[in-house]
Amino acid sequence: MGLLGPKVDSIEYWRAKSQEVNPQVNTVLRTTCQERGQDAAFVMFNDRRSAAAASQVLHAPHALRWIVTQAPEPEEVVWHNLHITAWQCAVWWFIVGVLTLFLILFYMIPIAFVASLTTLENLAKILPFIRSIIR
């Protein structure tokens, strides 16, 4: 809160702090530049008109090569998944679809069984005291 300690000029203080951090930033930058590039890119435009025009243009002859969509918010991006190729993404979509299908099918069997037991006619057969309520 600035109540304790020596008073310092904030510009000089943060300039010195940035000089301390610069070697670390340069090291990370070098290792990042040496690694393979990512398969995703974010492009920003100066105005909405050029962004709308660019989103409607065919960018590659193959449909799965370049997929153009509106950019998500930075906190919505799963940064670790940016290196996944379109082919891997299609395989994962297929696997998730098959697993969802099996989950739905195997979940429907017990639900259908319980639903068949809970019809009014079946409840009257199983619990005779309910017949008066049903009438």
C-alpha positions in Angstrom: 0.0 0.0 0.0 3.0 2.2 0.1 2.9 3.0 3.8 6.1 1.2 4.7 9.5 1.0 3.2 11.6 3.5 1.2 9.9 5.7 -1.4 11.1 4.9 -4.9 10.3 6.2 -8.3 8.0 3.7 -9.9 9.4 4.1 -13.4 12.9 3.4 -12.3 11.8 0.6 -10.0 9.8 -1.3 -12.8 12.6 -0.6 -15.3 15.1 -2.3 -13.0 12.6 -5.2 -12.5 12.2 -5.6 -16.2 16.0 -5.7 -16.6 16.0 -8.6 -14.1 13.4 -10.5 -16.0 14.7 -9.9 -19.5 17.2 -12.8 -19.5 14.5 -15.3 -18.5 12.2 -13.9 -21.2 14.9 -14.2 -23.8 15.6 -17.8 -22.8 12.0 -18.7 -23.1 11.7 -16.9 -26.4 14.7 -18.7 -27.8 13.4 -22.1 -26.8 9.9 -21.3 -28.2 11.3 -20.1 -31.5 13.4 -23.3 -31.8 10.4 -25.6 -31.3 8.1 -26.5 -34.1 5.5 -24.0 -35.0 1.9 -24.5 -33.9 -0.9 -25.7 -36.2 -3.1 -22.8 -35.2 -3.0 -19.0 -35.7 -4.8 -16.0 -34.4 -5.2 -13.1 -36.8 -6.4 -9.7 -35.7 -7.9 -7.0 -37.9 -8.1 -3.3 -37.6 -11.8 -3.1 -38.4 -14.8 -5.4 -38.6 -15.3 -5.1 -42.3 -11.9 -6.7 -43.2 -12.4 -9.4 -40.5 -15.8 -10.2 -42.0 -14.4 -10.3 -45.5 -11.5 -12.5 -44.4 -13.8 -15.0 -42.6 -15.7 -15.6 -45.8 -12.8 -16.2 -48.2 -11.6 -19.7 -49.1 -8.1 -19.8 -47.7 -7.0 -23.3 -48.7 -8.1 -25.8 -51.4 -8.5 -28.6 -48.8 -11.4 -28.1 -46.3 -9.6 -29.5 -43.3 -6.4 -27.4 -43.9 -7.6 -24.0 -42.8 -10.7 -23.7 -40.7 -11.7 -20.0 -40.3 -13.9 -19.2 -37.3 -14.5 -16.3 -35.0 -11.7 -16.0 -32.3 -12.7 -17.1 -28.8 -11.8 -15.1 -25.7 -8.2 -15.8 -24.5 -9.5 -17.5 -21.3 -11.7 -19.9 -23.5 -8.7 -21.2 -25.4 -7.2 -24.6 -24.3 -3.6 -23.6 -25.1 -2.3 -27.1 -24.8 -4.6 -28.4 -27.5 -3.4 -26.0 -30.2 -0.8 -28.4 -31.6 -3.4 -31.1 -32.4 -3.8 -31.5 -36.2 -7.2 -31.6 -38.0 -6.8 -35.4 -38.6 -6.2 -36.0 -34.9 -9.2 -33.8 -34.1 -11.4 -35.8 -36.5 -10.3 -39.1 -34.9 -11.0 -37.7 -31.4 -14.5 -36.6 -32.6 -15.2 -40.1 -33.9 -14.0 -41.8 -30.6 -16.1 -39.4 -28.5 -19.1 -40.0 -30.7 -18.8 -43.8 -30.4 -18.3 -43.6 -26.7 -21.4 -41.3 -26.4 -23.4 -43.7 -28.5 -22.5 -46.6 -26.2 -23.2 -44.6 -23.1 -26.6 -43.6 -24.4 -27.5 -47.2 -25.4 -26.4 -48.8 -22.2 -28.0 -46.1 -20.2 -31.3 -46.5 -22.0 -31.7 -50.2 -21.0 -32.0 -49.6 -17.2 -34.0 -46.4 -17.8 -36.5 -48.3 -20.0 -36.7 -51.1 -17.4 -37.5 -48.7 -14.6 -40.0 -46.8 -16.7 -41.8 -50.0 -17.6 -42.1 -50.7 -13.9 -43.5 -47.3 -13.0 -46.5 -47.3 -15.3 -49.8 -47.1 -13.4 -50.9 -50.6 -14.4 -47.7 -52.2 -13.3 -47.6 -50.3 -10.0 -51.1 -51.5 -9.3 -50.0 -55.1 -9.9 -46.9 -54.7 -7.7 -48.5 -52.6 -4.9 -52.1 -53.6 -4.4 -52.9 -50.7 -2.0 -52.4 -48.2 -4.8 -55.5 -49.4 -6.7 -57.8 -47.2 -4.7 -55.6 -44.1 -5.4 -55.6 -44.9 -9.1 -59.4 -45.3 -9.3 
